[in-house]
Amino acid sequence: MKIAELNLITEHSMAVEQITSKSSADEISVEMSERRTGMSFQRTRMSADRTLMSVIRTSLSLISFGFTIAQFFSHLQQTNILKAGEHAPRNFGLALVILGIGILLVGIVYHVNFMRELRAERTRLMAAGLVHGESSYPLSFTLMIAMALLILGFLAFASMVWKIGPFY
């Protein structure tokens, strides 16, 4: 955010007088409209987090299912229940893990871009005095969890391909 925008926002916040029940109907209407708009930004932010949670659930399912298939059939091969030359289950499991990682990467990129655009729009409306900006936009815990799952996905991939890492 630019310093000029911050100054404009600060000036607007200082210039706004306290709206009470004794204020005019027009002032009350404008105040309520600004608050509703501000709350709609918060609802949109939370909706974006819920969308990212859906992406996390889908990718977690794919990664864990793919890893489980690969480990199960690897165990069957080690116990000589299954022929050692069969790579189809491992390749299928690996494909599911790669798909899960890909979905998660796309979801994270989409979420970050959407949040950046939402914050920019909110800043523009705050600078124009059309929305209150008292509430903050905290760092998304959902995004942090998605990043942690992405790291786990890469570790699972490394374990399956190169037989290294904590999951081998």
N, C-alpha and C positions, 0 to 999 in steps of 0.2 A: 504494500500500500504506500502511496506517495505521501510525503510530508504535507503537501498542500491539501490533499484529501483529508488527512487526519485533522489539520487545523480547521477545515470547513466543518467537519463533523463535530469537533469540540465547540466551535463557535455556535453551531446550531443547537447543541445540547445545552449550552449556557444561556442561549437566547430564549429558549422555550420556557414559558412561565408554567407554574404548577396548575394543572387542570383539576378542578374540584367540581362538586355537584352544583356549586354556585356559578360556574362558568356558563357562558352562553351555549345554546344547543348546538350551534355550528362548531364551536371549539371542542365540545365533547364528542361530536360526531367525527371530527378529524382525528382526535386523539384515539378514539376507539378503532378507527380505520387503520391508523398507523400500527397500533398494537396487534390487530388481527393479521396485518401483513407480516409483521415481525414473527408472529407465532407460526404463520404458514411457512416461513423459511425454516423454522425449527422442525416442523412436521416433515418438510421435504428432506431435510438432513437426516432425520431418523428413518425415513423411508429408504433413503440411499443406503443406510447401514443395514436395514432389513434385507435389501436386495443383495448386498455383499454377503450377508449371513446365508442366504440361499445358495449363492455361489460356493461358499465355504462348505456347506453340507453336501452339495453335489460332488465337489472335487474331493472332499474327505472320503466319501463313499467309494469313488473310483480308485483313489490311491490305495486305500486300505484293502479293498476287494482285490485289486491287481496284485498287491504285495502278498496277500494271503494265498492267492492261487499259486503264485510263483514259489512261495515257501513250502506250501503243502506238497506240490508235485516234486520239488527238490528233495523233500524228505522221503517221498516214495521212491525216488531214484536212488537215494543213499541206502535205503533198506532193501534194494533190489526187488521191490515189488513191481516197479515200472522199469522198462528198458532205459538205459542211460543215454541213448542217442536221441530221444524224443525231446525236441525243444519247443514244440507248439504251446504247451501250457505256460512255459516261461515267457515266450514271446507275447502270448495273449495277455498275461499279467503285466508285462512291461508296457504293452500298448495302453492298457487301462491306466497305469501310473502316469505315462506321458500325457494321456488325454486329461487326466485330473490336474496335472501341473499346468497344462496349457489353458484349461478353463479358468484355473485360479489366477494365472498371469493376466489373462484378458479381463477378468473381473476386477482385479486390483487396478489395472491401468484405467479401466472405465470409471471406477469409483473415484480415483484420484483426480481425473480430468473433470468429472461431474462436480466434485466438491470444490475444485478450483474455480469453475465457472459460477457456481452458486455463491461462493464467497465474493467474487468480483461483482456479481449482480447486486448482492446485498450492500456492498460498499458504495456502488453507484446510487442506490436508492437512499442510503443513509446520507450521502453527500448532498443529494437533492432535497433532503428533509422529508422524504416520503415514508420513512420507516424508522422506528427506534432501533438503536444498536446497543442497548444495554446488555443483552444476553450474549454470551461468548459462543464461539464455535470451537469446542475442545477437540483435541486430537482423538480420532476415532479408535476406541479399543477394538472394535471389529476389524479395522484395518491392521492393527498390530497382531491380532490373532491370525489373520490371513497371511501376514508375512511369516509368522512362526510356522504355520502349516506349509507354506511354500518351502521353507528350509527343510522341514521334515520330508516333504515330497522329494526334494533333491537328494537327501540322504538315503531315502528308500530306493531311488533310482540308482544311486552309486552302489548301494549294497547289492542290488540285483544284477547290475552289469559287470562291475569289477570285483564283486565279492569282498568289499571293504566297508568300513564304517561300523557304526554301533549296532546295526540291525543284521549283521552277517552272522 
